[in-house]
Structures are given as C-alpha cells and as structure tokens.
Amino acid sequence: MQYRKGGCLCGAVRYVLKGEPQAVAVCHCTHCQKQSGSLFSFNLFVSEADYEQQGTTLVYEDRGDSGHPLYRHFCGSCGSPVITKVPMMPGQVIVKAGTLDSLEGLPAPQTEIYTDRAAEWLEPFAGASRFALSP
C-alpha cells in the first residue's frame, strides 16, 4: 500500500495516511455543506492509528442531529477543514478527501448520507448506498 499524503491549503498542517480507508462516504448534511463551502463533504474513514499529522489544528465542537458532539479540526491559518473526530466512533478519524495531495486511486464513495438535503439536480453516485439521514 502506498501512503497517501495531504494537508491544508497553506501547508501548515500536513498528514500521512498509512492505511486504506475503511469506508468512503459523501455527506450532504447542511453542516458539511457549510464547513466545505460546497454541496457535500467527501470523507475517508480511517483508523486513527493510520493517521499521522504534523502541525496543529484548531477545533470546532459541532453537534449533529443526534445531539452528540463531533469535533471538526481545521487549519487556524487558512481555514481548511482537515479531519473530523466523532466520540461515538472511537479509534477512527474522518479525513476530508479534498485535502489529499492526489486523488489518484481513491475509491469511489460507497455511501451517501443526508440525501434529503442534497441538491435536487445532483445525480446519485453510481453504486453508492443512499440514506435520507444518517444510518
């Protein structure tokens, strides 16, 4: 397996992924839309043991529909979202795929969540399971 590298826009935060993603998912929730400044967030679910970061992130404590916290890590210099940590998913980090240096060989999304909030004209991702909310 080839390590994947990535980081924020300004380069103050860099990371290495030492393992393949356990899951690849697209989230259409309004919080991911706002954080990404786009229609959805493209996420890699990675074992925390396979994620190595250099540089410091700031953290925004968010609350999803469940009311449970999630911690959105971003670069304090350029504002790029880098990872999200969810206490209900111990041992995993959710890496924002747009921060990878290269998308080459990246698996297609397996799952789409919060599709009830997706743009009406956006086509579903081929082969992905779709959920109106979070399963």
N, C-alpha and C positions, 0 to 999 in steps of 0.2 A: 504494500500500500504506500502510495506516495503521500507525504504530508501535504496538507493544504495550508496556505498562509493567507492572512488577511489583516485588515486594520482599518482605522478610521481615515477620514479624508485628509487630515493634516499629517498623519503618521505618528502622532504622539502615543497612540495605542496600537500595538501590534499583537498578533496571536498566531499560534500554530495549532492545527487540528491533527492529532496523532492517530486518529481512527476514523472509520467511515461513519457517517450519520446513522443513527438508529432509526430515524424517521425523517421525512421531508414533508413539510406541510405549508400550506398557504392559509393565512388568516385574514378574513375580510372584516373583522370587528372594527368599530369606529375608533377604538383606542389605537390599534395597529395602523389604521389609516392616518390618524393624526401624527403618531410617532414617526411614521415613514414618510409622511408628506405625499403619499401615493395611494393607489386604490386598494392595496393589500400589503401584507408583510410576507416575505418568502423566508421560511425558517428551517434551520437544520437542528435537529435534536441530537445532541452529542453527549457522550459520557463526560462528566466533569473531569475525570482522570485523563481524558484525551485532549483536554483544552488547556493550553499554556499561554498565559498573557504577559506581555511586557507593557508597562505604562499603567497609569491609574485612570479609572473611570469614575464619574460621578454617578449617583444612583437616584432614580425617581421611584418612590413607592406608589404603585398603582393598585387599583382594586378592580377585578373583573366582575362579571355578572354574578359570580358565586359569592362575592363579598370578601373572598380570601385575597391576601396580598400577592403581588408579583413585583419583582424588582427589575426595573429597566435600567441597564447600565449604558452610559453614553460618554463620549469624549467631552471633557469640560472645555476644551479649546475650540473644536469645530462643531460640536453638537451631534456628530454621527452616532446613531444607535448601534451598539455592538452586540450585546447579549441581553437576554432576559433570564432571570432565575425565578423559579416557582417553588416555594416551600413544599407544595403538595407533590412535587416531582424531585425528591432528593436524589442527588448524585448525577443530575443532568443539567446542562445549560442549553439554552436556545440561542443559537447563533444566527444573526441576521445575514442571510446569504449574500446580500448586496455588498457586504464588506469584504468578501473574498477577493484576493488579487486576480484570480482567474475562475471563470465558471466552467472551464473545460472539464468534462467527465462528471459533472454534477448530476445526480439522479433527478428525474422529473418528480414533481410533487405527487405524493401518494394519497394525500388527504387535503380537502378544503373545508375549513370551518367558518361559521358565521356567514354562510352563503346567503342568508336572508338579508344581509347588509351589503352584498356585492353589487357593483354597478350592473344595471339591468342588461346592458349591451355587452358585458364581458362574458365571453364564452367559457364554459367549464374547461378545466384542464383535462386533457384526454387521459382516461384510465384512473383518475383520482376519485376516491370515495368522497361524497359531498354530504355535509351536515349543516342544517339550518342554524344550529347553535353549536356549542362545544360538546362533543360526545362524553 
